[in-house]
């Protein structure tokens, strides 16, 4: 499965990675590459837990256009 992830830098310089289609699926790393590796592990674990609990694996995400 492929997932879209976001990677942002926090005020302490850590890179925070998140998978928007899996609520609460967040990780971090000292570098963008480490954050990306760590979110892959987090996604696997989140999917396993959600499956065990009978929860939907993901939520629907969409892109919308906003005119500014």
C-alpha positions in Angstrom: 0.0 0.0 0.0 1.1 3.5 -0.6 0.4 6.4 1.7 0.9 10.2 1.5 2.9 11.5 4.5 3.8 15.0 5.6 7.1 15.9 7.1 7.6 19.2 8.9 10.3 20.6 11.1 9.4 21.6 14.7 10.8 24.4 16.9 13.5 22.1 18.3 14.8 21.1 14.8 13.2 17.6 14.8 11.4 16.4 11.7 7.8 15.3 12.4 6.2 12.8 10.0 2.5 12.1 9.9 0.2 10.0 7.8 -3.1 12.0 7.4 -5.1 9.0 6.3 -4.4 7.1 9.6 -5.5 9.2 12.6 -2.8 9.5 15.2 -0.1 8.0 13.1 2.8 10.2 13.8 6.6 9.8 14.1 9.8 11.8 14.1 13.5 11.8 13.3 16.6 13.9 13.4 16.7 14.1 9.6 13.9 14.0 7.0 15.2 10.6 5.9 15.0 9.2 9.5 11.5 10.7 9.9 10.4 9.0 6.6 11.9 5.6 7.7 10.2 6.0 11.1 6.8 6.8 9.7 6.9 3.7 7.6 7.3 1.6 10.8 4.6 3.6 12.5 2.2 3.0 9.6 2.7 -0.7 9.8 2.1 -0.7 13.5 -0.9 1.5 13.3 -2.5 -0.7 10.6 -1.9 -3.8 12.7 -3.5 -2.2 15.8 -6.5 -0.8 13.9 -7.1 -4.3 12.3 -6.9 -6.0 15.7 -9.4 -3.6 17.1 -11.8 -3.9 14.1 -11.3 -0.2 13.3 -11.3 1.1 9.7 -7.7 1.0 8.5 -7.8 4.5 7.1 -10.0 7.5 6.7 -10.8 9.2 3.5 -8.6 12.1 2.5 -9.1 14.4 -0.4 -7.4 17.4 -2.0 -9.5 20.5 -2.5 -8.8 23.7 -4.4 -9.0 26.9 -2.5 -8.7 30.2 -4.3 -6.8 32.8 -2.4 
